[in-house]
Amino acid sequence: MSLIKSISGIRGTIGGKVGDNLTPLDVVKFVSAFGTWLQNNKNKKDLTLIIGRDARISGSMVNSLATATLQGLGINVIDLGLSTTPTVEVMVPELNADGGIILTASHNPKQWNALKLLNEKGEFISGENGAEVLALAESEDFNYADVDDLGNYETRDDAFDIHIQQILDLPMVDVEAIKAKKYKIVLDAVNSTGGIAIPMLLDQLGCETIKLYCEPNGQFPHNPEPLKEHLGDICALVIKENADLGVVVDPDVDRLALVDETGEMFGEEYTLVAVADYLLKNKNGVAISNLSSSRALRDVAHTHNSEYFASAVGEVNVVNLMKEKNAVIGGEGNGGIIYPELHYGRDSLVGVALFLTHLAKENKTVSELRAGYPSYFMGKKKIELTPEINVDDLLTKMEKEYQNEEVSTVDGVKIDFENNWVHLRKSNTEPIIRIYTEAKSQEEADKLGDDMIAKIKSLI
């Protein structure tokens, strides 16, 4: 199995040997490092951290280890229990906390878990800060509190209510317009915390929710990454129930995929495109996505006389560019919506509310809405890495192989051809090379991906 340390957090599989997997000792070490880093960088004695987790099986165990470790450092803990990544992000500034930890391995299978680290703004810590935390973990230079100075522990059960109310209060969310439509929505929450939070939101928006895999027991009924090949059940159920829409979220509810009323995928890339279309129609501004996201967002931004910019892959990089450009909307082509008026984090709940507002105001079906956008098709493939593969050397070879094309090395290698593109990059969260392609047809996008895999294998 594996233990991966990156700016995205500490991620690994449960069980196994210390240092090779996310074992109890590894949890304690990295939580100790983060807590110590906060103590070293804050000019106050009493620190408070927010903690929340998705529903994966190991969550309760990891939560107990993390909260006890923070208390042992003398740090107070507010435990949200079963939560979502965006909810924890919202609650850190809401409760004036000094940081937060989200226990989730996002779209990874059930044997994985992770620590996602937040600053006092409820945003992921920077790459520089992450490196400092990792260095502390390696040195194990921790100083735990005396018995009279142990941190306090409390729980909160109102986080979802607070998060949802903040969404309903947004000027660009038209609650009454959505309620008037009385949408019937099928929800696949992959048996995690979206099965709690999304129905609460939809109820406030006057929607009927048909629940599919909404029991938060961590037993994922299919691969939890919200891709078309994993979502046959909800596509069929949308048709059977004669629903207006299907909503799919990943285990920590920061990625949003949609299914139209005919049971067809709306397109993971087009979640952000649709929300940006709505927002930029009402306010000219800047839209941001990453290098692996669809050209469709650029096209939609330009139709509204707005600007578009692309960042390196990674939520931290997207957020940094959004702040630099004062963006109206941003996110990632994996269904991640970042709406800065609420907070700088991917948030499926605000994505649902903004999408439904757009759908209601356009007075169209989901398929009609999708038909109005530029038609691009994405391919997403990957190659498993083995220890003997030198990824940097491999990417350099690919760059030279296509030196006569438009090539970017800002983040991995992106090759822009006239009518399509391919982006090759090493994942921050899994031992794989991700291969993203885009073209004017699905067949062309898939073929481009297959061609790149063949080329990479030949170079290996």
ZIQUI-V734574 format. One record per backbone hydrogen bond with DSSP energy under -0.5 kcal/mol. NH is the residue of the N-H (numbers start at 1). CO is the residue of the C=O. If there is no record, write none. Layout:
nh/co
NH/CO
NH/CO
This chain:
nh/co
4/11
6/4
6/9
9/6
10/115
11/4
11/9
12/113
13/2
14/111
15/22
19/21
20/17
21/17
22/13
23/21
27/23
28/24
29/25
30/26
31/27
32/28
33/29
34/30
35/31
36/32
37/33
38/34
39/35
40/36
41/37
41/38
42/38
44/42
47/45
49/76
50/99
51/78
52/101
53/81
54/103
59/56
62/58
63/59
64/60
65/61
66/62
67/63
68/64
69/65
70/66
71/67
72/68
73/69
73/70
74/71
75/70
76/47
77/152
78/49
79/77
79/154
80/51
80/78
83/53
85/252
86/252
88/84
89/85
90/86
91/87
92/88
93/89
94/90
95/91
96/93
97/92
98/48
99/48
100/118
101/50
102/116
103/52
103/101
104/102
104/114
108/105
112/109
113/12
115/10
116/102
116/114
117/115
118/100
119/123
122/119
125/117
130/126
131/127
132/128
133/129
134/130
135/131
136/132
137/133
138/134
139/135
140/136
141/136
142/140
145/72
149/146
150/147
151/71
154/77
156/79
162/158
163/159
164/160
165/161
166/162
167/163
168/164
169/165
170/167
173/170
174/172
175/173
178/174
179/175
180/176
181/177
181/178
182/178
182/179
183/178
185/183
185/208
186/245
187/210
188/247
189/187
189/212
191/213
192/189
193/251
195/192
196/193
197/193
198/194
199/194
200/196
201/197
202/198
203/199
204/200
205/201
206/203
207/202
208/183
210/185
210/208
211/209
212/187
216/214
217/215
218/191
220/218
227/225
230/227
231/228
235/231
236/232
237/233
238/234
239/235
240/236
241/237
242/239
243/238
244/184
245/184
246/259
247/186
248/257
249/188
250/255
253/250
256/335
257/248
259/246
260/264
263/260
266/258
267/258
270/267
271/267
271/268
272/268
273/269
274/270
275/271
276/272
277/273
278/274
279/275
280/276
281/277
282/278
282/279
283/279
287/307
288/329
289/309
291/311
293/290
297/294
298/294
299/295
300/296
301/297
302/298
303/299
304/300
304/301
305/302
306/301
307/285
309/287
311/289
318/314
319/315
320/316
321/317
322/318
323/319
324/320
325/321
326/322
327/322
328/286
329/286
330/338
331/288
332/336
335/332
336/332
337/335
338/330
338/336
339/337
339/345
340/338
342/339
343/339
345/343
347/337
348/253
351/347
352/348
353/349
354/350
355/351
356/352
357/353
358/354
359/355
360/356
361/357
362/358
363/359
364/359
369/365
370/366
371/367
372/368
372/369
373/370
376/374
377/439
379/437
381/435
383/433
385/431
389/386
390/388
391/389
394/390
395/391
396/392
397/393
398/394
399/395
400/396
401/397
402/398
403/400
405/402
406/416
407/405
408/414
413/424
414/408
415/422
416/406
416/414
417/415
417/420
421/438
422/415
423/436
424/413
425/434
427/432
432/430
433/383
434/425
434/432
435/381
436/423
436/434
437/379
438/421
439/377
445/441
446/442
447/443
448/444
449/445
450/446
451/447
452/448
453/449
454/450
455/451
456/452
457/453
458/454
459/455
460/456
